Amino acid sequence: MSDSGRGRYYWCTRHHRVESDADVCPARHVLGPYSSAADAENALQQVRERNEAWEAEDARWAGEER
């Protein structure tokens, strides 16, 4: 079953769950929007991966190879 065309999804950092346009918490508590519930569910992993990449790039830029 595909989530496409069914709206937007968010990861709620307050409730630790996927929320849709119909029941989304205030913006300060959510990550997204994402096109699928699965993408929203993986939001924190994506944040971790991006943070690690940015930290590694900052270290390279500062001459502190990791």
MMTF fields as JSON, N, C-alpha, C and O atoms, coordinates in Angstrom:
{
  "mmtfVersion": "1.0.0",
  "mmtfProducer": "UNKNOWN",
  "numBonds": 263,
  "numAtoms": 264,
  "numGroups": 66,
  "numChains": 1,
  "numModels": 1,
  "chainsPerModel": [1],
  "groupsPerChain": [66],
  "chainIdList": ["A"],
  "bondAtomList": [4, 2, 8, 6, 12, 10, 16, 14, 20, 18, 24, 22, 28, 26, 32, 30, 36, 34, 40, 38, 44, 42, 48, 46, 52, 50, 56, 54, 60, 58, 64, 62, 68, 66, 72, 70, 76, 74, 80, 78, 84, 82, 88, 86, 92, 90, 96, 94, 100, 98, 104, 102, 108, 106, 112, 110, 116, 114, 120, 118, 124, 122, 128, 126, 132, 130, 136, 134, 140, 138, 144, 142, 148, 146, 152, 150, 156, 154, 160, 158, 164, 162, 168, 166, 172, 170, 176, 174, 180, 178, 184, 182, 188, 186, 192, 190, 196, 194, 200, 198, 204, 202, 208, 206, 212, 210, 216, 214, 220, 218, 224, 222, 228, 226, 232, 230, 236, 234, 240, 238, 244, 242, 248, 246, 252, 250, 256, 254, 260, 258],
  "bondOrderList": [1, 1, 1, 1, 1, 1, 1, 1, 1, 1, 1, 1, 1, 1, 1, 1, 1, 1, 1, 1, 1, 1, 1, 1, 1, 1, 1, 1, 1, 1, 1, 1, 1, 1, 1, 1, 1, 1, 1, 1, 1, 1, 1, 1, 1, 1, 1, 1, 1, 1, 1, 1, 1, 1, 1, 1, 1, 1, 1, 1, 1, 1, 1, 1, 1],
  "groupList": [{"groupName": "MET", "atomNameList": ["N", "CA", "C", "O"], "elementList": ["N", "C", "C", "O"], "formalChargeList": [0, 0, 0, 0], "bondAtomList": [1, 0, 2, 1, 3, 2], "bondOrderList": [1, 1, 2], "singleLetterCode": "M", "chemCompType": "L-PEPTIDE LINKING"}, {"groupName": "SER", "atomNameList": ["N", "CA", "C", "O"], "elementList": ["N", "C", "C", "O"], "formalChargeList": [0, 0, 0, 0], "bondAtomList": [1, 0, 2, 1, 3, 2], "bondOrderList": [1, 1, 2], "singleLetterCode": "S", "chemCompType": "L-PEPTIDE LINKING"}, {"groupName": "ASP", "atomNameList": ["N", "CA", "C", "O"], "elementList": ["N", "C", "C", "O"], "formalChargeList": [0, 0, 0, 0], "bondAtomList": [1, 0, 2, 1, 3, 2], "bondOrderList": [1, 1, 2], "singleLetterCode": "D", "chemCompType": "L-PEPTIDE LINKING"}, {"groupName": "GLY", "atomNameList": ["N", "CA", "C", "O"], "elementList": ["N", "C", "C", "O"], "formalChargeList": [0, 0, 0, 0], "bondAtomList": [1, 0, 2, 1, 3, 2], "bondOrderList": [1, 1, 2], "singleLetterCode": "G", "chemCompType": "PEPTIDE LINKING"}, {"groupName": "ARG", "atomNameList": ["N", "CA", "C", "O"], "elementList": ["N", "C", "C", "O"], "formalChargeList": [0, 0, 0, 0], "bondAtomList": [1, 0, 2, 1, 3, 2], "bondOrderList": [1, 1, 2], "singleLetterCode": "R", "chemCompType": "L-PEPTIDE LINKING"}, {"groupName": "TYR", "atomNameList": ["N", "CA", "C", "O"], "elementList": ["N", "C", "C", "O"], "formalChargeList": [0, 0, 0, 0], "bondAtomList": [1, 0, 2, 1, 3, 2], "bondOrderList": [1, 1, 2], "singleLetterCode": "Y", "chemCompType": "L-PEPTIDE LINKING"}, {"groupName": "TRP", "atomNameList": ["N", "CA", "C", "O"], "elementList": ["N", "C", "C", "O"], "formalChargeList": [0, 0, 0, 0], "bondAtomList": [1, 0, 2, 1, 3, 2], "bondOrderList": [1, 1, 2], "singleLetterCode": "W", "chemCompType": "L-PEPTIDE LINKING"}, {"groupName": "CYS", "atomNameList": ["N", "CA", "C", "O"], "elementList": ["N", "C", "C", "O"], "formalChargeList": [0, 0, 0, 0], "bondAtomList": [1, 0, 2, 1, 3, 2], "bondOrderList": [1, 1, 2], "singleLetterCode": "C", "chemCompType": "L-PEPTIDE LINKING"}, {"groupName": "THR", "atomNameList": ["N", "CA", "C", "O"], "elementList": ["N", "C", "C", "O"], "formalChargeList": [0, 0, 0, 0], "bondAtomList": [1, 0, 2, 1, 3, 2], "bondOrderList": [1, 1, 2], "singleLetterCode": "T", "chemCompType": "L-PEPTIDE LINKING"}, {"groupName": "HIS", "atomNameList": ["N", "CA", "C", "O"], "elementList": ["N", "C", "C", "O"], "formalChargeList": [0, 0, 0, 0], "bondAtomList": [1, 0, 2, 1, 3, 2], "bondOrderList": [1, 1, 2], "singleLetterCode": "H", "chemCompType": "L-PEPTIDE LINKING"}, {"groupName": "VAL", "atomNameList": ["N", "CA", "C", "O"], "elementList": ["N", "C", "C", "O"], "formalChargeList": [0, 0, 0, 0], "bondAtomList": [1, 0, 2, 1, 3, 2], "bondOrderList": [1, 1, 2], "singleLetterCode": "V", "chemCompType": "L-PEPTIDE LINKING"}, {"groupName": "GLU", "atomNameList": ["N", "CA", "C", "O"], "elementList": ["N", "C", "C", "O"], "formalChargeList": [0, 0, 0, 0], "bondAtomList": [1, 0, 2, 1, 3, 2], "bondOrderList": [1, 1, 2], "singleLetterCode": "E", "chemCompType": "L-PEPTIDE LINKING"}, {"groupName": "ALA", "atomNameList": ["N", "CA", "C", "O"], "elementList": ["N", "C", "C", "O"], "formalChargeList": [0, 0, 0, 0], "bondAtomList": [1, 0, 2, 1, 3, 2], "bondOrderList": [1, 1, 2], "singleLetterCode": "A", "chemCompType": "L-PEPTIDE LINKING"}, {"groupName": "PRO", "atomNameList": ["N", "CA", "C", "O"], "elementList": ["N", "C", "C", "O"], "formalChargeList": [0, 0, 0, 0], "bondAtomList": [1, 0, 2, 1, 3, 2], "bondOrderList": [1, 1, 2], "singleLetterCode": "P", "chemCompType": "L-PEPTIDE LINKING"}, {"groupName": "LEU", "atomNameList": ["N", "CA", "C", "O"], "elementList": ["N", "C", "C", "O"], "formalChargeList": [0, 0, 0, 0], "bondAtomList": [1, 0, 2, 1, 3, 2], "bondOrderList": [1, 1, 2], "singleLetterCode": "L", "chemCompType": "L-PEPTIDE LINKING"}, {"groupName": "ASN", "atomNameList": ["N", "CA", "C", "O"], "elementList": ["N", "C", "C", "O"], "formalChargeList": [0, 0, 0, 0], "bondAtomList": [1, 0, 2, 1, 3, 2], "bondOrderList": [1, 1, 2], "singleLetterCode": "N", "chemCompType": "L-PEPTIDE LINKING"}, {"groupName": "GLN", "atomNameList": ["N", "CA", "C", "O"], "elementList": ["N", "C", "C", "O"], "formalChargeList": [0, 0, 0, 0], "bondAtomList": [1, 0, 2, 1, 3, 2], "bondOrderList": [1, 1, 2], "singleLetterCode": "Q", "chemCompType": "L-PEPTIDE LINKING"}],
  "groupTypeList": [0, 1, 2, 1, 3, 4, 3, 4, 5, 5, 6, 7, 8, 4, 9, 9, 4, 10, 11, 1, 2, 12, 2, 10, 7, 13, 12, 4, 9, 10, 14, 3, 13, 5, 1, 1, 12, 12, 2, 12, 11, 15, 12, 14, 16, 16, 10, 4, 11, 4, 15, 11, 12, 6, 11, 12, 11, 2, 12, 4, 6, 12, 3, 11, 11, 4],
  "groupIdList": [1, 2, 3, 4, 5, 6, 7, 8, 9, 10, 11, 12, 13, 14, 15, 16, 17, 18, 19, 20, 21, 22, 23, 24, 25, 26, 27, 28, 29, 30, 31, 32, 33, 34, 35, 36, 37, 38, 39, 40, 41, 42, 43, 44, 45, 46, 47, 48, 49, 50, 51, 52, 53, 54, 55, 56, 57, 58, 59, 60, 61, 62, 63, 64, 65, 66],
  "secStructList": [7, 7, 7, 6, 6, 1, 7, 7, 3, 3, 3, 3, 6, 6, 6, 6, 3, 3, 3, 3, 4, 4, 4, 7, 7, 7, 4, 4, 4, 3, 3, 3, 3, 3, 1, 1, 2, 2, 2, 2, 2, 6, 2, 2, 2, 2, 2, 2, 2, 2, 2, 2, 2, 2, 2, 2, 2, 2, 2, 2, 2, 6, 6, 7, 7, 7],
  "xCoordList": [0.842, 0.0, 0.885, 1.839, 0.588, 1.405, 0.798, -0.422, 1.687, 1.238, 1.131, 0.664, 1.554, 1.606, 0.213, -0.764, 0.157, -1.096, -2.048, -3.186, -1.611, -2.525, -2.26, -2.821, -1.43, -1.171, 0.253, 1.144, 0.451, 1.79, 1.85, 0.851, 3.062, 3.283, 4.406, 5.29, 4.363, 5.317, 5.757, 5.025, 6.978, 7.417, 7.26, 7.863, 6.455, 6.224, 7.275, 7.35, 8.085, 9.128, 8.557, 9.239, 7.34, 6.676, 6.046, 6.168, 5.371, 4.65, 5.392, 4.978, 6.493, 7.313, 6.466, 6.432, 5.782, 4.944, 4.786, 5.074, 4.318, 3.992, 2.617, 1.68, 2.523, 1.234, 0.957, 1.881, -0.31, -0.693, -1.25, -1.383, -1.573, -2.158, -3.401, -3.701, -4.115, -5.376, -5.171, -6.076, -4.007, -3.818, -2.427, -1.882, -1.85, -0.467, -0.391, -1.244, 0.657, 0.932, 1.472, 1.75, 1.621, 2.199, 3.593, 4.308, 3.954, 5.198, 6.434, 7.386, 6.452, 7.652, 7.912, 8.992, 6.932, 7.063, 7.239, 7.333, 7.286, 7.32, 8.472, 8.97, 8.885, 9.827, 9.032, 8.181, 9.286, 8.583, 8.1, 8.434, 7.327, 6.546, 7.325, 8.314, 6.857, 7.39, 6.265, 5.09, 6.63, 5.623, 5.036, 4.012, 5.686, 5.148, 5.306, 6.151, 4.5, 4.589, 5.936, 6.507, 6.442, 7.728, 8.862, 9.753, 8.84, 9.868, 9.785, 10.815, 8.595, 8.431, 8.942, 9.562, 8.679, 9.126, 10.647, 11.196, 11.326, 12.793, 13.423, 14.621, 12.647, 13.132, 14.315, 15.288, 14.267, 15.353, 16.65, 17.729, 16.561, 17.753, 18.367, 19.587, 17.53, 18.016, 18.676, 19.707, 18.105, 18.7, 20.074, 21.031, 20.176, 21.472, 22.514, 23.644, 22.134, 23.071, 23.535, 24.718, 22.616, 22.99, 23.899, 24.881, 23.573, 24.414, 25.83, 26.8, 25.957, 27.282, 28.052, 29.244, 27.383, 28.04, 28.479, 29.583, 27.627, 27.979, 29.13, 30.026, 29.109, 30.189, 31.52, 32.562, 31.476, 32.69, 33.195, 34.4, 32.294, 32.686, 33.268, 34.262, 32.662, 33.213, 34.614, 35.503, 34.814, 36.131, 37.156, 38.284, 36.778, 37.685, 38.036, 39.196, 37.051, 37.258, 38.203, 39.016, 38.098, 38.945, 40.292, 41.129, 40.51, 41.763, 41.858, 42.955, 40.723, 40.661, 40.058, 38.958, 40.782, 40.257, 39.712, 40.307, 38.579, 37.95, 38.173, 37.72],
  "yCoordList": [-1.174, 0.0, 1.234, 1.31, 2.187, 3.384, 4.551, 4.676, 5.419, 6.61, 7.803, 8.866, 7.647, 8.778, 9.336, 8.598, 10.67, 11.326, 11.421, 11.863, 11.021, 11.007, 12.133, 12.128, 13.087, 14.197, 14.234, 13.614, 14.977, 15.138, 14.499, 14.393, 14.077, 13.399, 14.092, 14.701, 13.995, 14.668, 13.712, 12.793, 13.939, 13.203, 14.152, 15.225, 13.767, 14.589, 14.252, 13.121, 15.252, 15.049, 15.052, 14.664, 15.476, 15.487, 14.135, 13.629, 13.56, 12.296, 11.08, 9.943, 11.324, 10.248, 9.341, 8.121, 9.993, 9.252, 10.036, 11.231, 9.331, 9.96, 10.603, 10.015, 11.821, 12.513, 12.974, 13.168, 13.144, 13.588, 15.003, 15.57, 15.568, 16.903, 16.985, 18.041, 15.886, 15.876, 15.999, 16.444, 15.616, 15.61, 16.07, 15.57, 17.018, 17.431, 18.402, 19.274, 18.221, 19.113, 20.446, 20.568, 21.444, 22.717, 22.523, 21.579, 23.421, 23.305, 23.147, 22.483, 23.725, 23.634, 22.207, 21.921, 21.307, 19.935, 18.904, 17.709, 19.345, 18.37, 18.6, 19.716, 17.513, 17.538, 17.203, 16.314, 17.881, 17.589, 18.873, 19.969, 18.736, 17.572, 16.578, 16.923, 15.356, 14.261, 13.736, 13.864, 13.144, 12.664, 11.311, 10.903, 10.606, 9.314, 9.14, 9.781, 8.281, 7.979, 7.329, 7.577, 6.502, 5.837, 6.855, 6.73, 7.861, 8.907, 9.675, 9.98, 9.986, 10.697, 9.856, 10.376, 8.561, 7.663, 7.603, 7.357, 7.826, 7.791, 9.173, 9.331, 10.159, 11.544, 11.693, 12.36, 11.1, 11.272, 10.648, 11.181, 9.536, 8.922, 9.845, 10.0, 10.446, 11.382, 12.589, 13.065, 13.084, 14.202, 13.806, 14.571, 12.613, 12.14, 12.066, 12.523, 11.493, 11.346, 12.703, 12.886, 13.649, 14.985, 15.685, 16.32, 15.569, 16.195, 15.628, 16.381, 14.309, 13.689, 14.194, 14.486, 14.298, 14.778, 16.229, 16.592, 17.056, 18.464, 18.612, 19.431, 17.825, 17.882, 17.443, 18.039, 16.413, 15.952, 17.028, 17.263, 17.676, 18.745, 19.928, 20.516, 20.282, 21.361, 21.009, 21.861, 19.764, 19.327, 19.388, 19.833, 18.949, 19.023, 20.473, 20.795, 21.332, 22.743, 23.375, 24.227, 22.955, 23.498, 22.786, 23.141, 21.771, 21.047, 19.987, 19.575, 19.55, 18.523, 17.244, 16.845, 16.609, 15.399, 14.407, 14.182, 13.824, 12.814, 11.449, 10.461],
  "zCoordList": [0.0, 0.0, 0.0, 0.774, -0.843, -0.995, -0.239, -0.129, 0.29, 0.981, 0.042, 0.45, -1.206, -2.111, -2.383, -2.509, -2.469, -2.769, -1.594, -1.756, -0.43, 0.712, 1.695, 2.79, 1.341, 2.24, 2.712, 2.132, 3.782, 4.333, 5.712, 6.422, 6.063, 7.34, 8.092, 7.489, 9.403, 10.276, 11.371, 11.739, 11.897, 13.086, 14.256, 14.273, 15.237, 16.414, 17.471, 17.95, 17.826, 18.824, 20.239, 21.187, 20.377, 21.684, 22.005, 23.12, 21.011, 21.212, 20.661, 20.883, 19.939, 19.349, 18.458, 18.619, 17.507, 16.566, 15.272, 15.206, 14.245, 12.97, 13.096, 13.637, 12.583, 12.559, 11.135, 10.346, 10.814, 9.476, 9.554, 10.638, 8.392, 8.363, 9.244, 9.801, 9.371, 10.124, 11.63, 12.337, 12.132, 13.593, 14.017, 15.001, 13.283, 13.545, 14.727, 14.899, 15.533, 16.661, 16.133, 14.94, 17.009, 16.571, 15.955, 16.292, 15.062, 14.289, 15.169, 14.758, 16.349, 17.195, 17.682, 18.199, 17.523, 17.994, 16.875, 17.154, 15.622, 14.535, 13.571, 13.42, 12.921, 11.808, 10.567, 10.6, 9.495, 8.265, 7.621, 8.072, 6.585, 6.194, 5.341, 4.694, 5.359, 4.545, 3.672, 4.015, 2.544, 1.601, 1.978, 1.43, 2.92, 3.334, 4.84, 5.466, 5.403, 6.828, 7.149, 8.211, 6.24, 6.455, 6.521, 7.361, 5.644, 5.693, 7.007, 7.609, 7.451, 8.722, 9.884, 10.812, 9.828, 10.896, 10.99, 12.064, 9.871, 9.833, 9.982, 9.748, 10.36, 10.432, 11.377, 11.025, 12.554, 13.517, 13.023, 13.282, 12.322, 11.745, 10.698, 10.634, 9.894, 8.879, 9.547, 9.071, 10.628, 11.364, 11.895, 11.772, 12.486, 13.007, 11.897, 12.071, 10.759, 9.648, 9.125, 8.837, 9.004, 8.529, 9.532, 9.148, 10.815, 11.84, 11.809, 11.901, 11.681, 11.608, 10.395, 10.494, 9.26, 8.038, 8.202, 7.798, 8.79, 8.979, 9.975, 9.77, 11.049, 12.027, 11.403, 11.672, 10.583, 9.904, 8.944, 8.858, 8.23, 7.316, 8.086, 7.657, 9.214, 10.05, 10.531, 10.537, 10.933, 11.412, 10.276, 10.489, 9.077, 7.926, 7.623, 7.366, 7.652, 7.358, 8.367, 8.011, 9.638, 10.693, 10.774, 11.603, 9.909, 9.916, 10.995, 11.374, 11.485, 12.545, 11.982, 12.363, 11.078, 10.431, 11.45, 12.505, 11.115, 11.972, 11.409, 11.987]
}
